[in-house]
Amino acid sequence: MLENEGVTSGIPRQRIYAAIEPYISDLLSLQDNKILHQPNAIHDREDGESQLAALTALRAIMHRFIRPEYREGPFCLTLTDLHQSNIFVDEQWNIQSIIDLEWTYAKPIEMQVLPYWLTSRAVDGFYDADAVAEYDAIVDEYLSIYAAEEKRHSGVTTEASLKRHVWKSGSFWYFHAVSVPKGMYNLFNRHIQPLFNKEHSELSIFDEVFFWYWGENATETIRTKLQDKEEYLQRVTEAFGCQMEPLQSSPSARPDVSGLNASIKYFDPGAVAGNVQH
């Protein structure tokens, strides 16, 4: 989807992944490219520092969410665009057909996460503990059924146990953050960062220090992107004959960009860069 907006994936079509780390590394590099090439990717200096700090942190903590025994597979065929609108059922709720199969590719088994939409929220729509608790209750019911079906078909409950671990450990949020560029910051700030330090998600000092380690040219990148945004707003004004009000980050709170996520799509490298190796 980002490629349609002029954002290069940076992933050669012939690339095949044999391990999960380089795959996640490329997903994060894609998010770098989104910042570099999307003209309105950064709203102001604070927003730029927050996004770069989050991407830097996601790289630093990758090892925390990958279990060594699954680093090199297995890789499973995954319907990454599976949601309510793509599942057709009969009057008894038996599944009759599934559409939008073009987003299917082989995915690391740990990243074959639970459907985030079980409580009809967006992936970054879990704003508080009550929303997470509601989802957790649904997950228990979902995985009980999943385990029973897995046991009936294969005699084991390996996948159900793995999915429960991914949810309970916080890997659920991490894998979504690296896969969904528009939800990355909110997922990091609300669900991932508090796993390591509950105070940092409320303090701008983390961003002010950590964003420097995104790259040697971090400050220049933010400065350039703010110029890009001004030019973008000017083009919009000229095209539609209206004055665009700049978005401002609150000086007393870290930025929340959830309003940008009305329609979140996964980036599917399987559609542009081959598949993860079976």
C-alpha positions, 0 to 999 in steps of 0.5 A: 500500500505504501508503494502506491504512495511513492514509498519504496519498500527497499526489499528486492523482489527476489529476496527470500528470508530464512530467519525472522530477524532480517525480515523484521529488520527490513520491515523497520527499514520500510518504516524508515523509508515511509518517514523519508519519502512521505511528505507529511510523515512528520508533523513537528519536531516533537513528533519527529523525535518520537517516531525516530525514537520508537523505531530505534527502540523497536530495533534495540528490543527485537531479541526480547520478542523472538524465541530462539527455537523459532528464529529459523521457522517454521514459516506458515501460510498466513491470510494477512487481510483476514477480517470480518468484512472478508469472511462470508458465512451462512445463516448458521455462521458456518464459513462459506468463503474468504476473499482478498487472498492476494495478501497471503504469504508465508510468515514466521509462525510467531508472527501469525498472531491473534486477530486484533479485531476480535473486539472490533477495535483497530490495532492501535485502538486499545487505549486503556486497561479496560480495552485490553482486559476485554480483549484478553477475555475474548482471547481465552475463549478464542484459544480454548476453541482453537486448542480443541480444534488443533487437538482434534486435527493433529493431536497436539496444541502447539499453535494454541500454546504459542499464540497464548505465549505471544499474547501474554509476553507482549510479542503480540504488540511488537509484531503488530508495531513492526508490521503496521507503519501507521500504528507503530508509534501508538503501539510502542508508546502504549503497550511495548514501552511500559513493559520495560519502563512504565514512566518513559511512555509519559516522559519526552526525555526518552524521545529527546535522548533516544532519537539521536541513535536512529541515524547520524543525520537524525536532526537533519532528517527531521528538519528536512521533513518539516520543510517537506510538510510545509511544501505539502501543505502548500500544494494541498492549499493550491489544489483545493483552495483551502487553508490547512491548519498544521497539526500540533503536538501538545507540549504537555503530552506526547503525541497521539496519532491514532486519528491517522489510523482509520484504515490500517493495512499491513505491509505485505512483503510477500506481495513485493519481495518474494516470500519467507522461505518455507 
